[in-house]
């Protein structure tokens, strides 16, 4: 499975950005896709996930501000990020988990300036 992420960039506090991730290859079956983020010197943390039956999970820090959605026909997930804060600044990584195996996309940088 290959994951191609897009979106990200720079925005001021309170602004919005959208991240998208397209999965290609053998993407059938039960899975979970989501976004993680990482800052220098820190571990990669979950931002939001959505399963193949549409169940979502969010980090407490983004609840009410971020929304993850999934287009099953296009094997795409989208993370809509609103009310962005400087602490949301990080490299964001797309992830797909299936059958005990993780796949990762390339990171995309999100910078939120105060």
N, C-alpha and C positions, 0 to 999 in steps of 0.2 A: 504494500500500500504506500502510495506517495501522497503527501499533503502539501498543497501549495497555498500559502497564506498571502493575503494582500490587505492593504489598508494601513492604518497607523499614520504617524506623522506628528506634527506639533500643533498644539492648541493652547489657548489661555484657560485659566481656571473658569469653570462653569460651562465650558464648551463641550462639543460632542464630536465623537469619531466613531467610525464603524470598521470592524475587522471581518474579513471573510476568509474561509478556508475550504478548499475543494479537495475532496479525496478521490483518488483514482487508483485503478488496479483492482485487486480482489476485495471489494468493499461490501459484499453481501454478508448477511448473517447478523446475529445479535452483537451490538457494539455500543460504545459510548464515545462521544466526541466532545471536545471542550477546549478551553483556553487556560493556559497557565502563564504566569509572569514571573520574571526574575530581575532583580537589581544586583549590581556588582557586590560580591561578597555574601550574597544571600542565597538561600535555596529557592528552587522553583516551586511556586505555590499555586494552588488551584484558584482560578477566578470564577469559572462557570463551566458546567457540563450539561449535556443533554443526551439521553439514551435513545436507542432505536425505537422506543415506544413513547418518546416525548417527555419523559420525566426529567426535570431540571434540578440542578443544585448550584447554589451560589455561595461564594465566600461572604461572610457577614459584612465585610467592608464595602461590598459593591451592591448589596441588596437594595432594591428600590432605585438604583441608578443605571445598572447594566441589565440588558436583556439578551439572552441567547435564544436563537431560533435555528430551525433546521429545515432545509428543503431536501426531502428524501429523494425526489426524482433527480435532483442535480448533485446529490452527495455533497452538499454544501452546508456549512454552518456559518452563522453570522453573529457577531457580538456587537450590539448597539450600546455604546457607552455615552451616557449623558451626565451632566453635572460633574464633569471631570475635575479632579483635585490634583495638586502637585504630587501627592503620595501615590497616585496612579501611574506615575512615570516609571516605566520598566520596559524590558523586552518581553513581548508577548509571543507565546508559542502555541501553535495548534497541536492537539493531541487526539489520537484515536486509540482506544483500547478495545481489543476483541480477542477472545479465546486466550486470555492471559498474556497477550503480547501488546506492547506499546509501539506506536509509530509517532514520530514527531516531524513537524514541519520546520522550515527555517524560521527564525525569530523575526519579528517586526517591531520596530521601536516606536513607542508612544511616549511623547514628551509633553508634559503639562506645565506651563509656566504660570507663575503667580503674578 
